Amino acid sequence: MAVPHLKPWDVVVVGEIFADHVFTGFPHWPRPGEEVIAEGYVRELGGGSVNTACGLSRLGRRVRLVGLIGDADFDWFEQRLGEFGVGMGGIRLEHDGTGITVSVSMRDDRTFFTYPGANRGLPELLTVPAVVSDLAAARHVHFAMPLSRDLAMSLLPALRAAGCTTSLDVGHTPTWLTDAANIATCREVDLFLPNTAEAELACGDASAEAYVAWAACHGLSRAVLKRGAQGALAASGGVLSSVSPPVVEAIDTTGAGDAFNAGLIDAWLDDEPLGPALERACICGALCSTAPGALAALPDSPHLRTLRERTYRS
């Protein structure tokens, strides 16, 4: 088995990459055919993979981002990712354009309109031996994407054999979450990371108790649930931990769940128990929501430690 501290990457984050167009500050949700005026707009790199990779790099982790973008956007991505210390070495270029997401974001929720673009080639990319080797060169691999059962059966054993731990956030993909074949994938990763809406699709019930019971019934060794403004909970080894988030002035919740993932993986790499790890994750998620877009308010380690002491140790 590989020795973790000799690996070149702490985390490889693999998944869909987008150019985000985020509209904020609407007075109300638009009705069909109605025009409403946004108070704010930002164009930013997006997608769960980008958000989580940048969050982890901001926390001091050595991160490799693996995914696909349109070749016309190379310069923009290189410059912006470079600001977070994330390189372009794991990103492949396609003639098909970069995926696009339009986010209509309110203070407490958001709606997305998405064009997949180059992301359509991601499943094929993950069958390339050189890319699989790239993933295996990390202590931890985070999948910010729906991982098909066939792909999971190929990748996860290989990564486990290479000494990698794994996590999975499939996002809001009802067809994946309601397919019983994918329960095995949830069981095989170290951390399955749904939010409340995604957990309801998986277990058929909106309550946190139902999700924890579902996870136990299907043999998930750890049940993590992102609960937005209610914080998060985790169950492991019969112990249930629940954490409330710090109080912040939320402006845009885009990417908050991805920032939560970054904080949790950061704690996981430090071998922190799931309960205290949720504190780190909730702070990252909450702070992410204090500025438009998913990247502007990601915390660094000193900021995280300071707010953690004020929130959970006072």
Buried (B, 14 or more C-beta within 10 A) or exposed (E): EBEBEEBEBBBBBBBBBBBBBBBBBBEEEEEEEEEEEEEBEBEBBBBBBBBBBBBBBBBBBBBBBBBBBBEEBBEBBEEBBEEBBBEBEBBBBBEBBBBBBBBBBBBEEBEBEBEBBBBEBBBEBBEEEEBBEBBBBBBBBBBBBBBBBEBBEBBBEEBBEBBBBBBBBBBEBEEBBEBEEBBBBBEBBBBBBBBBEBBBBBBEEEEBEBBBBBBEEBEBBBBBBBBBBBBBBBBBEEEBBBBBBBEBEBBBBBBBBBBBBBBBBBBBBEEBEBBBBBBBBBBBBBBBBBBBBBBBBBBEEEBBEEBBEEBBEE
